[in-house]
Amino acid sequence: MTILQEEVSGLPTHRKSYHPYISPFDPCPPIKTKTYETPAQLYLGFQPKGLDQYQPSEALKKGTLWPALYSPYTSPYEKNKRE
């Protein structure tokens, strides 16, 4: 299994992908690239002082007080639908 870390402008992305082993005896059609998401907390470390905050009503909608930790789920299949 090879893990590929996708980076944009030197910053890590929350969606990672890898290429699993595909057996020649597998009866199912193979999924050649699989993806998964990592939480934003992995890249933050200690909470810096003065970190931006959402208003309380917006924080309740987003599920976090800090914009740096907000990471909405994005479907890996959305890109394929647009093409």
C-alpha positions in Angstrom: 0.0 0.0 0.0 1.4 3.3 -1.0 0.1 6.4 0.8 0.1 9.6 -1.3 -0.2 12.9 0.6 -1.7 15.5 -1.5 -0.4 19.0 -0.9 -1.5 22.4 -2.1 1.0 25.3 -1.9 3.0 23.4 0.8 0.1 23.0 3.2 -1.3 19.5 3.8 -4.8 18.8 2.6 -7.5 17.0 4.6 -8.2 14.4 1.9 -5.5 11.8 1.4 -5.4 9.0 -1.2 -3.6 5.7 -1.6 -3.4 2.8 -4.0 -4.3 -0.6 -2.4 -3.0 -4.0 -3.5 -5.3 -5.5 -6.2 -5.4 -9.2 -6.2 -5.7 -11.0 -9.6 -8.1 -13.4 -7.9 -10.5 -10.7 -6.5 -14.0 -11.3 -8.0 -15.0 -7.7 -7.6 -14.0 -4.8 -9.9 -11.0 -3.1 -8.2 -11.1 0.4 -6.7 -7.6 1.6 -7.8 -7.5 4.7 -5.7 -9.0 5.0 -2.2 -9.4 8.2 -0.3 -9.9 9.2 3.3 -10.0 12.4 5.4 -7.8 13.5 8.3 -9.0 15.9 11.0 -7.7 19.4 11.0 -6.4 19.0 14.6 -3.5 16.9 13.2 -2.0 20.0 11.6 -2.6 22.6 14.3 -0.5 21.4 17.3 -1.0 23.7 20.3 -3.7 26.2 20.1 -2.1 29.6 19.4 -3.3 32.7 21.3 -5.7 35.0 19.5 -7.0 32.3 17.1 -10.0 33.6 15.1 -13.4 32.5 16.4 -16.8 32.2 14.8 -19.8 33.9 16.3 -21.7 31.5 18.7 -24.6 31.0 16.3 -22.2 30.2 13.4 -20.0 28.0 15.6 -23.1 25.9 16.4 -23.9 25.4 12.7 -20.3 24.5 11.8 -19.6 22.3 14.9 -16.5 24.2 16.0 -15.6 27.6 17.4 -12.4 28.0 15.4 -12.4 28.4 11.6 -8.9 26.7 11.5 -10.6 23.5 12.7 -13.6 23.6 10.4 -13.4 20.9 7.8 -16.7 20.1 6.0 -17.0 16.6 4.5 -16.4 16.7 0.8 -17.3 13.7 -1.3 -14.4 12.2 -3.3 -17.0 11.4 -6.0 -18.1 15.0 -6.5 -15.2 15.7 -8.9 -16.2 12.8 -11.1 -19.8 13.9 -11.3 -18.8 17.4 -12.6 -16.7 15.9 -15.4 
